[in-house]
Amino acid sequence: GAVVSQHPSWVICKSGTSVKIECRSLDFQATTMFWYRQFPKQSLMLMATSNEGSKATYEQGVEKDKFLINHASLTLSTLTVTSAHPEDSSFYICGTRTGRTEAFFGQGTRLTVV
Amino acid sequence: GENVEQHPSTLSVQEGDSAVIKCTYSDSASNYFPWYKQELGKGPQLIIDIRSNVGEKKDQRIAVTLNKTAKHFSLHITETQPEDSAVYFCAASIGNNDMRFGAGTRLTVKP
């Protein structure tokens, strides 16, 4: 299947700082990427859909000014958690759809805000 | 929007036995139903999928069935092995739109 690379795999940051997570599609052009958040022992919850060259679409309840998404190229989307707080600690996962509808996901990023 | 329900939340089987996980979806327009396996600390991995024009699909020990009328689909794993132990998620989507996930099933295969 398609390869989606996510970086970093884990990060610890201080409360009030910002953290950027990168998501790259390595072997295909991803016009759309999805960002999910997963709390311990819970399901993946969609945060936003990132479209190359346009503004991301956020799910209800997700603050777009806090979770900045940039999808400037067909192979890279980034999620920046701004002014992070301990409650933002979670597992963040990016994913993308290929032209044949399959969705593939990155390895995930474990964010811990202290 | 689409709502996906998944049962059971936990499942424990003996090695060699079969495991079945069931999901229902709410939006009759959904036409793509994948299953993912997630190991601890990793992203979900696609293990099998089915489209709405097919009722059943099999890949070695794994099979998925779809009942469009009832709006439910199931994952069947036969001859389970300890390495099958993981959390399994079903999902549903319409075309290339975003994927909505079930709550997950923690499968434990006891040696």
Interface residues (C-beta under 8 A of the other chain):
Chain A: G1 V4 Q6 T32 F34 Q42 S43 L44 M45 L46 T49 I93 G95 R97 T101 E102 A103 F104 F105 G106 Q107 G108 R110
Chain B: Y32 P34 Y36 G41 K42 G43 P44 Q45 L46 D49 R51 F89 A91 S93 G95 N96 D98 M99 R100 F101 G102 A103 G104
